[in-house]
Amino acid sequence: MATITGSIGVLTRIRMPKAIGFSKSQRTFDCKRSASFAAAAIAGTAASVSVEDPELNSTLEKNGKSSEYSDTLYNLACPICYKPFASRGDPQVTLASTIGSGVECYTCKKLYCHNETYLDLTIASGLEEYSETMPAATEIFRNPLVPFLYERGWRQSFIWGGFPGPEREFKMAQNYLKPTTGGTIVDASCGSGLFSRLFARSGMYSHVVALDFSENMLRQCHEYIKQENIPKENLILVRADISRLPFVSNSIDGVHAGAALHCWPSPSAAVAEISRILRPGGIFVATTFIYDFITVPVFRALREFYIRATSNHLYLSERELEDLCRACGLVGFKCLRNGPFVMISASKPKPGC
């Protein structure tokens, strides 16, 4: 990740309500919802209804959201054909029963590996000969040392770039994500699961998906989950490519990406995928750095060469991020700033809006 230097001031240009205090009723789901989700999450139930299912489309048109199906469908889909997972003899795929073997897409017949730690839903999952090397900004997080250090000093050092600290950052994200309470959230590029674990403990969501491309980050996340005794009833770990998300379209209530936007190989491809999987009204929240305090013209001229060499994206204004969201079909752009630190939010428009 990029090294940030500069002074840290008081949070500026921030207009936020008071921190959210969720009521007991918001944190508690009815028996039917909890029971059905426990069966789905523990067993790893995946989707079995086609995206073109008339009933699903009818509900989407009527309510503008598909998360009503999340009690029985986990919304996981093949990253090749985007069809929900299903087996031939059983309308539901029990992920727990596929540990050590895998899960097969009934449409394109691709087999995806599943171990005791995470479900691998990358396109190269299970391949023996073919492999891909990602850009440097992605590959560095696959090194075993980086996941070990991430919450042991690495992430804490972001305070020098204006990041307010994990707890405060989480509360800021909660303010934006309040409308998605009770639904499904994907913590994209979750790293060691710093925020995935906070989402799981918060009681805000029925489903929490900790998603990352790094196998070692997910292993570290799994270790923290065990150490902190976090219930797994509403938390699942998935390995996936941010530019090829393994979810049914219009099925996710919220997507969070902490300090990741600048590391993605193609931010536009990633945000477009996030827009695809968000339900109408779904919310995208992300944090990154903005270098608008650097005004040297030569720096702007050399930015393109820097990005090509390091695969780290440099944003020089809030308008760049707003344009990115708008280009991918997201609206209602908002941002909070503290020096180089920025938290952005945008949503998928509802029909007729």
C-alpha positions as CSV (number, residue, x, y, z in Angstrom):
1,M,0.0,0.0,0.0
2,A,1.2,3.5,-0.6
3,T,3.1,5.3,2.1
4,I,1.4,8.5,3.2
5,T,3.1,11.5,4.8
6,G,1.7,14.8,5.8
7,S,0.0,16.5,8.7
8,I,-3.1,15.3,10.4
9,G,-5.8,17.7,11.3
10,V,-9.2,17.6,12.8
11,L,-11.8,15.8,10.6
12,T,-12.9,18.3,8.0
13,R,-15.8,18.6,5.8
14,I,-17.6,16.0,7.8
15,R,-21.3,16.2,8.3
16,M,-22.4,13.1,10.3
17,P,-25.2,12.3,12.7
18,K,-24.3,10.9,16.0
19,A,-23.0,7.3,16.2
20,I,-25.7,4.8,15.7
21,G,-27.0,2.9,18.6
22,F,-28.8,-0.1,17.3
23,S,-31.9,-1.2,19.2
24,K,-32.4,-4.7,20.5
25,S,-35.1,-5.2,17.9
26,Q,-32.7,-4.3,15.1
27,R,-30.1,-6.7,16.4
28,T,-32.6,-9.5,16.9
29,F,-34.1,-11.4,14.0
30,D,-37.3,-13.4,14.2
31,C,-37.0,-17.1,14.9
32,K,-37.9,-18.1,11.4
33,R,-35.2,-15.8,9.9
34,S,-32.5,-16.9,12.4
35,A,-33.3,-20.6,12.1
36,S,-33.3,-20.6,8.3
37,F,-30.1,-18.6,8.2
38,A,-28.3,-20.9,10.7
39,A,-29.1,-23.8,8.4
40,A,-27.9,-21.9,5.4
41,A,-24.7,-20.5,6.9
42,I,-23.6,-23.5,8.9
43,A,-24.3,-25.9,6.1
44,G,-23.2,-23.3,3.6
45,T,-26.4,-23.3,1.5
46,A,-26.0,-21.7,-1.9
47,A,-28.5,-20.4,-4.4
48,S,-30.6,-22.8,-6.4
49,V,-33.0,-20.5,-8.1
50,S,-32.1,-19.2,-11.6
51,V,-31.4,-15.5,-11.9
52,E,-34.2,-15.5,-14.5
53,D,-36.7,-17.0,-12.0
54,P,-40.1,-15.2,-12.6
55,E,-40.9,-15.1,-8.8
56,L,-37.5,-13.5,-8.0
57,N,-37.9,-10.9,-10.8
58,S,-41.4,-10.2,-9.6
59,T,-40.2,-9.6,-6.1
60,L,-37.4,-7.4,-7.3
61,E,-39.8,-5.2,-9.3
62,K,-42.2,-5.0,-6.4
63,N,-39.8,-4.4,-3.5
64,G,-36.6,-3.3,-5.2
65,K,-34.5,-5.8,-3.3
66,S,-33.7,-9.5,-3.4
67,S,-32.4,-9.9,0.2
68,E,-35.8,-11.4,1.2
69,Y,-34.4,-14.6,-0.4
70,S,-31.3,-14.5,1.7
71,D,-32.9,-16.6,4.4
72,T,-32.8,-19.6,2.1
73,L,-30.4,-18.6,-0.5
74,Y,-26.8,-17.4,0.2
75,N,-26.6,-15.6,-3.2
76,L,-23.3,-17.2,-4.1
77,A,-22.9,-17.8,-7.8
78,C,-20.4,-19.1,-10.3
79,P,-18.0,-16.3,-11.3
80,I,-18.0,-17.6,-14.9
81,C,-21.7,-17.8,-15.7
82,Y,-23.1,-16.0,-12.6
83,K,-25.6,-18.7,-12.2
84,P,-26.5,-19.7,-8.6
85,F,-24.9,-22.9,-7.4
86,A,-27.1,-26.0,-7.3
87,S,-26.7,-29.8,-7.4
88,R,-28.5,-32.1,-9.7
89,G,-30.2,-34.2,-7.1
90,D,-30.7,-31.6,-4.4
91,P,-32.0,-28.1,-4.9
92,Q,-29.5,-26.9,-2.2
93,V,-25.7,-27.2,-2.2
94,T,-24.4,-28.1,1.3
95,L,-21.0,-26.5,1.4
96,A,-20.1,-28.3,4.6
97,S,-20.4,-31.6,2.8
98,T,-18.0,-30.4,0.0
99,I,-15.1,-29.6,2.3
100,G,-12.0,-31.2,0.8
101,S,-13.7,-31.8,-2.5
102,G,-15.5,-28.8,-3.9
103,V,-18.7,-27.4,-5.3
104,E,-19.7,-27.7,-9.0
105,C,-21.6,-25.1,-11.1
106,Y,-24.5,-27.0,-12.6
107,T,-24.4,-24.8,-15.7
108,C,-20.8,-24.5,-16.8
109,K,-19.6,-27.6,-14.8
110,K,-16.7,-25.7,-13.2
111,L,-15.5,-27.2,-9.9
112,Y,-14.6,-24.8,-7.1
113,C,-12.5,-25.9,-4.1
114,H,-13.6,-25.7,-0.5
115,N,-11.3,-26.3,2.4
116,E,-11.9,-25.8,6.1
117,T,-11.0,-22.2,6.0
118,Y,-12.7,-20.6,2.9
119,L,-14.5,-21.4,-0.3
120,D,-12.4,-20.6,-3.3
121,L,-14.5,-19.0,-6.0
122,T,-11.8,-17.6,-8.2
123,I,-11.9,-18.8,-11.8
124,A,-8.5,-20.5,-11.4
125,S,-9.8,-22.4,-8.4
126,G,-8.7,-26.1,-8.5
127,L,-6.5,-25.8,-11.6
128,E,-3.3,-27.8,-11.6
129,E,-1.4,-26.4,-14.5
130,Y,-2.7,-22.8,-15.2
131,S,-1.9,-20.0,-12.7
132,E,-2.0,-16.3,-12.8
133,T,0.2,-13.7,-11.3
134,M,-1.6,-10.5,-10.3
135,P,-0.2,-7.0,-10.2
136,A,2.3,-6.2,-7.4
137,A,-0.3,-4.3,-5.3
138,T,-2.3,-7.5,-5.2
139,E,0.5,-10.1,-4.9
140,I,2.1,-8.4,-1.9
141,F,-0.9,-9.4,0.2
142,R,-0.5,-13.0,-0.7
143,N,2.8,-13.1,1.1
144,P,2.4,-14.8,4.5
145,L,4.3,-12.1,6.3
146,V,1.9,-9.3,5.3
147,P,-1.3,-10.9,6.7
148,F,0.7,-11.5,10.0
149,L,1.7,-7.9,10.2
150,Y,-1.5,-6.3,9.0
151,E,-3.1,-5.9,12.4
152,R,0.2,-5.9,14.2
153,G,1.2,-2.4,13.1
154,W,0.6,-2.1,9.4
155,R,-3.1,-1.0,9.5
156,Q,-2.4,1.1,12.6
157,S,0.2,3.1,10.7
158,F,-2.6,4.5,8.5
159,I,-3.3,7.1,11.1
160,W,-0.4,9.0,9.5
161,G,-2.6,9.3,6.4
162,G,-5.6,10.6,8.3
163,F,-7.4,7.3,9.0
164,P,-9.3,7.7,12.3
165,G,-8.7,4.2,13.6
166,P,-10.7,1.0,13.1
167,E,-13.4,1.6,15.7
168,R,-14.1,5.2,14.6
169,E,-13.9,4.2,10.9
170,F,-16.4,1.4,11.5
171,K,-18.9,3.7,13.2
172,M,-18.5,6.1,10.3
173,A,-19.3,3.3,7.9
174,Q,-22.3,2.2,10.0
175,N,-23.9,5.6,9.5
176,Y,-23.8,5.1,5.7
177,L,-24.9,1.5,5.9
178,K,-27.8,1.9,8.3
179,P,-30.4,1.4,5.6
180,T,-29.0,-2.1,4.9
181,T,-29.5,-3.3,8.5
182,G,-30.7,-6.9,8.6
183,G,-29.5,-7.8,5.1
184,T,-26.4,-9.2,3.5
185,I,-23.0,-7.4,3.4
186,V,-19.8,-8.2,1.6
187,D,-16.6,-7.0,3.1
188,A,-14.6,-6.8,-0.1
189,S,-10.8,-7.1,0.1
190,C,-11.4,-7.9,3.8
191,G,-7.7,-8.6,4.5
192,S,-7.4,-10.2,7.9
193,G,-11.0,-9.6,8.5
194,L,-10.7,-6.5,10.7
195,F,-14.0,-5.1,9.6
196,S,-15.6,-8.4,8.8
197,R,-15.4,-9.4,12.4
198,L,-16.8,-6.0,13.5
199,F,-19.7,-6.5,11.1
200,A,-20.3,-10.0,12.4
201,R,-20.3,-8.9,16.1
202,S,-22.4,-5.9,15.5
203,G,-25.7,-7.8,14.9
204,M,-26.4,-5.5,12.0
205,Y,-26.5,-8.2,9.3
206,S,-28.0,-11.6,8.8
207,H,-25.1,-12.5,6.4
208,V,-21.5,-11.3,6.5
209,V,-19.2,-12.4,3.7
210,A,-15.5,-11.8,4.3
211,L,-14.0,-11.8,0.8
212,D,-10.4,-11.5,-0.4
213,F,-8.1,-12.7,-3.1
214,S,-5.3,-13.5,-0.7
215,E,-5.4,-17.1,0.6
216,N,-3.1,-16.1,3.5
217,M,-5.2,-13.1,4.5
218,L,-8.3,-15.4,4.7
219,R,-6.3,-17.9,6.8
220,Q,-5.3,-15.1,9.2
221,C,-8.9,-13.9,9.3
222,H,-9.9,-17.5,10.2
223,E,-7.4,-17.5,13.0
224,Y,-8.7,-14.2,14.5
225,I,-12.3,-15.5,14.3
226,K,-11.3,-18.6,16.4
227,Q,-9.2,-16.5,18.8
228,E,-12.1,-14.0,19.4
229,N,-14.7,-16.8,19.5
230,I,-16.9,-15.0,16.9
231,P,-20.0,-17.0,16.1
232,K,-19.9,-18.4,12.6
233,E,-23.6,-18.5,12.1
234,N,-23.6,-15.4,10.0
235,L,-20.1,-15.3,8.7
236,I,-18.5,-17.0,5.7
237,L,-15.0,-16.6,4.2
238,V,-14.8,-16.5,0.4
239,R,-11.8,-16.2,-1.9
240,A,-12.7,-14.3,-5.1
241,D,-11.4,-11.8,-7.6
242,I,-12.8,-8.3,-7.0
243,S,-13.4,-7.9,-10.8
244,R,-15.4,-11.1,-11.0
245,L,-17.6,-11.3,-7.9
246,P,-19.3,-14.7,-7.3
247,F,-22.8,-13.4,-6.4
248,V,-26.1,-13.3,-8.1
249,S,-26.9,-9.9,-9.6
250,N,-29.1,-7.6,-7.5
251,S,-28.7,-9.7,-4.4
252,I,-26.4,-7.9,-1.9
253,D,-27.5,-5.1,0.4
254,G,-24.2,-3.6,1.1
255,V,-20.5,-3.7,0.1
256,H,-17.7,-2.4,2.2
257,A,-14.1,-2.0,1.1
258,G,-11.7,-0.6,3.7
259,A,-8.4,0.9,2.4
260,A,-8.6,-1.2,-0.8
261,L,-9.8,0.9,-3.7
262,H,-6.3,2.1,-4.5
263,C,-4.9,-1.5,-4.6
264,W,-7.4,-3.0,-7.1
265,P,-5.9,-3.8,-10.5
266,S,-8.9,-2.0,-12.2
267,P,-11.0,0.1,-9.9
268,S,-13.6,0.7,-12.6
269,A,-14.0,-3.1,-13.3
270,A,-14.3,-3.7,-9.5
271,V,-16.9,-0.9,-8.9
272,A,-18.9,-2.1,-11.9
273,E,-19.0,-5.6,-10.4
274,I,-20.1,-4.1,-7.1
275,S,-22.8,-2.2,-8.8
276,R,-24.0,-5.4,-10.5
277,I,-24.3,-7.4,-7.3
278,L,-25.9,-4.6,-5.2
279,R,-29.7,-4.7,-5.0
280,P,-31.6,-1.5,-6.0
281,G,-31.0,0.8,-3.0
282,G,-27.9,-1.2,-2.0
283,I,-25.0,0.8,-0.6
284,F,-21.2,0.8,-1.4
285,V,-18.9,2.3,1.2
286,A,-15.1,2.5,0.7
287,T,-12.0,4.2,2.1
288,T,-8.9,5.2,0.3
289,F,-6.3,8.1,0.0
290,I,-6.6,11.3,-1.9
291,Y,-3.4,13.2,-2.8
292,D,-5.0,16.5,-3.6
293,F,-2.5,18.2,-1.2
294,I,0.2,17.6,-3.8
295,T,0.0,20.4,-6.4
296,V,3.3,20.0,-8.2
297,P,2.4,19.7,-11.9
298,V,5.2,17.2,-12.6
299,F,3.7,14.8,-10.1
300,R,0.4,14.8,-12.0
301,A,2.2,14.2,-15.2
302,L,4.1,11.3,-13.7
303,R,1.1,9.7,-12.0
304,E,0.3,7.4,-15.0
305,F,3.8,6.1,-15.0
306,Y,3.7,5.5,-11.2
307,I,0.4,3.6,-11.5
308,R,1.8,1.4,-14.3
309,A,5.0,0.6,-12.3
310,T,3.4,-0.1,-8.9
311,S,-0.2,-1.0,-9.7
312,N,-1.2,1.4,-6.9
313,H,-3.8,4.0,-8.0
314,L,-3.4,7.6,-7.0
315,Y,-6.5,9.7,-6.7
316,L,-6.0,13.5,-6.8
317,S,-9.5,14.7,-6.2
318,E,-12.9,13.7,-4.8
319,R,-14.4,14.3,-8.2
320,E,-12.4,11.4,-9.7
321,L,-14.0,9.0,-7.2
322,E,-17.5,10.5,-7.9
323,D,-17.0,10.1,-11.6
324,L,-15.9,6.5,-11.0
325,C,-19.1,5.7,-9.1
326,R,-21.3,7.5,-11.6
327,A,-19.7,5.7,-14.5
328,C,-20.6,2.4,-12.8
329,G,-24.2,3.3,-12.3
330,L,-24.0,4.4,-8.7
331,V,-25.7,7.6,-7.4
332,G,-25.9,9.8,-4.3
333,F,-22.1,10.1,-3.9
334,K,-21.0,11.4,-0.5
335,C,-17.6,11.6,1.1
336,L,-15.9,12.4,4.4
337,R,-12.4,13.8,4.5
338,N,-9.5,14.0,7.0
339,G,-6.3,15.0,5.1
340,P,-5.5,12.2,2.6
341,F,-8.1,9.9,4.1
342,V,-11.5,9.8,2.4
343,M,-14.6,7.6,3.0
344,I,-17.0,7.5,0.1
345,S,-20.5,6.2,-0.2
346,A,-22.8,5.7,-3.2
347,S,-25.9,3.6,-3.9
348,K,-27.5,1.7,-6.6
349,P,-30.6,3.6,-7.8
350,K,-34.0,2.1,-7.3
351,P,-36.3,1.6,-10.3
352,G,-38.0,4.8,-11.3
353,C,-35.4,7.0,-9.5
